[in-house]
C-alpha cells in the first residue's frame, strides 16, 4: 500500500508521533539542509522518506534521521556506507546475508518505515533487528516451554528486542498491513508462553 493511499493519522496517532519524532524541516535546518535540497533528495530516492506525515502536512522523522546522511555532501556513497555497516554488523552477530538481502534492507531504509520500528535507525540496529527476529522465530519454530534453557533463551531474545523496538502507533498496523513486529515478537510471544517470562 502506498503512503498516498493510507488514511490520515487519527488524533491518538498524532499525539504519539509528536511525542516520539521531530519535524523533518526543523531537523534538516539544524543539519545545514535547505528546503529545496531536502525535497529533491527525498523525491529522487537519495535519502529516506519521512516516517510519518501529520494531517497538516508536517513530515516527521526520528531524531537520528541525519546520523548516516550527514549534511548531504556525500550522498553518492550513502548506499555503500549503509550496506558496508549493515553487512559488518551481521558478520559480528554470526549471520550471513543472502543474495538480495542488502538491497531489501536498503529499500526498507529509504522507505522510512524503519523509523516506525526502531528507536535508533542505523545500519547496526537494522542488522540487530534481523538477528533477534531470526532468533525469536527459530525458538518459536520448536517451542518447549517445559525446558528452562529454551525459556531463558526466549526471554532474553524478547527482552533485547523489546529494548530497541518502538511502541508503534495504531496507524502503523494499517501501514504495515497487520500486526507489527512488536505485536508478533513481544506481545504475542509473552501471551503464548507466560511461564517463560515468570522468573
C-alpha positions in Angstrom: 0.0 0.0 0.0 1.5 3.4 -1.0 1.7 6.2 1.6 -0.7 8.3 -0.5 -3.3 5.5 -0.3 -3.1 5.4 3.5 -5.7 7.0 5.7 -4.8 10.1 7.7 -3.5 9.7 11.2 -6.1 9.8 13.9 -5.7 12.2 16.9 -4.1 9.5 19.1 -1.6 8.7 16.3 -0.7 12.4 16.0 -0.1 12.6 19.8 2.1 9.5 19.6 4.1 10.8 16.6 4.6 14.3 18.1 5.9 12.6 21.3 8.5 10.4 19.6 9.5 12.2 16.4 10.7 15.6 15.2 9.6 17.8 12.2 11.9 17.0 9.3 12.2 20.7 8.3 13.4 21.7 11.7 15.9 18.8 12.0 17.1 19.4 8.4 17.8 23.1 9.1 19.9 22.1 12.2 22.0 19.9 9.9 22.5 22.5 7.2 19.9 21.4 4.6 17.7 23.9 2.8 14.2 23.0 1.9 14.8 22.7 -1.9 17.8 20.4 -1.4 15.9 18.2 1.0 12.8 17.9 -1.3 15.0 16.9 -4.3 16.9 14.3 -2.3 13.7 12.7 -1.0 12.0 12.8 -4.4 14.9 11.2 -6.2 15.3 8.4 -3.6 18.7 9.6 -2.3 17.5 9.8 1.4 14.7 8.2 3.3 11.1 9.2 3.1 9.6 10.7 6.3 8.4 8.1 8.7 5.0 9.9 9.2 3.2 12.8 7.7 0.8 14.6 10.0 -2.7 15.7 8.8 -1.4 19.3 8.4 1.4 18.0 6.0 4.3 18.1 8.5 6.8 15.4 7.7 8.0 13.7 10.9 11.3 11.7 11.3 13.4 10.0 14.0 15.8 12.3 15.9 18.8 10.4 14.3 17.5 10.8 10.7 20.6 12.6 9.6 23.1 10.3 11.5 24.1 8.4 8.4 23.1 11.0 5.9 25.0 13.9 7.3 24.9 17.3 5.6 24.2 15.9 2.2 27.8 16.4 0.8 28.4 12.6 0.4 25.0 11.2 -0.8 26.7 9.3 -3.6 28.3 6.9 -1.1 25.3 6.6 1.2 24.1 3.2 -0.1 27.6 1.8 0.0 28.2 3.1 3.6 24.8 1.7 4.7 25.4 -1.8 3.2 29.0 -2.0 4.5 28.0 -1.2 8.0 24.9 -3.5 7.8 27.0 -6.4 6.5 29.8 -5.9 9.0 27.2 -5.9 11.9 25.6 -9.1 10.6 29.1 -10.7 10.4 29.8 -9.7 14.0 26.5 -11.3 15.0 27.4 -14.5 13.2 24.9 -14.1 10.4 25.4 -14.1 6.6 23.3 -12.1 4.2 21.5 -14.0 1.4 21.6 -12.6 -2.1 19.2 -9.6 -2.4 19.0 -9.0 1.4 21.2 -5.9 1.3 19.0 -4.4 -1.4 15.9 -5.2 0.5 17.2 -3.6 3.7 18.4 -0.5 1.7 14.9 -0.2 0.2 13.4 -0.5 3.6 15.6 2.2 5.0 14.8 4.5 2.1 11.0 3.9 2.6 11.2 5.4 6.1 9.4 2.5 7.8 12.3 1.6 10.0 11.7 4.9 11.8 8.4 3.5 13.0 10.1 0.2 14.1 13.4 1.2 15.8 14.4 3.7 18.4 17.6 4.2 16.5 17.6 3.9 12.7 21.2 2.9 11.9 22.5 0.0 9.8 23.7 -1.6 13.0 20.3 -1.6 14.6 18.6 -2.8 11.4 21.0 -5.7 11.4 20.3 -6.4 15.1 16.6 -6.4 14.4 17.1 -9.1 11.8 19.3 -11.1 14.1 16.8 -11.0 17.0 13.9 -11.6 14.8 15.7 -14.7 13.4 16.5 -15.9 17.0 12.9 -15.5 18.3 11.4 -17.1 15.2 13.8 -20.0 15.4 12.9 -20.6 19.1 9.2 -20.4 18.2 9.6 -23.0 15.5 10.4 -25.6 18.1 8.7 -24.4 21.3 9.5 -26.2 24.6 8.3 -24.1 27.5 9.0 -27.0 29.8 12.7 -26.6 29.1 14.4 -24.0 31.3 17.1 -23.3 28.8 14.6 -22.7 26.0 12.6 -20.4 28.2 15.7 -18.4 29.2 16.8 -18.0 25.6 13.3 -16.8 24.5 13.0 -14.5 27.5 16.5 -13.0 26.7 15.8 -12.5 22.9 12.4 -10.9 23.5 13.8 -8.6 26.2 16.5 -7.5 23.9 14.0 -6.9 21.0 11.7 -5.0 23.4 14.5 -2.7 24.4 15.1 -1.2 21.0 11.7 -1.5 19.3 9.4 1.5 19.1 5.9 1.2 20.8 4.3 1.9 17.3 1.2 4.0 16.5 -2.1 2.3 15.9 -1.8 3.7 12.3 1.3 1.5 11.8 -0.9 -1.6 11.8 -2.6 -0.1 8.7 0.7 1.0 7.1 2.3 -2.4 7.6 -0.8 -4.4 6.7 -1.5 -6.1 10.0 0.3 -6.8 13.3 3.6 -5.0 13.7 6.8 -6.7 14.8 6.3 -5.7 18.4 2.9 -7.4 18.3 4.3 -10.6 16.9 7.7 -10.8 18.6 6.9 -9.3 22.0 3.2 -9.1 23.0 2.0 -12.3 21.3 5.0 -14.3 22.5 4.5 -13.3 26.1 0.8 -14.2 25.9 1.6 -17.6 24.3 4.3 -18.6 26.8 3.6 -16.7 30.1 5.6 -19.3 32.1 8.7 -18.5 30.1 8.5 -14.9 31.4 7.9 -15.7 35.1 11.3 -15.8 36.8 
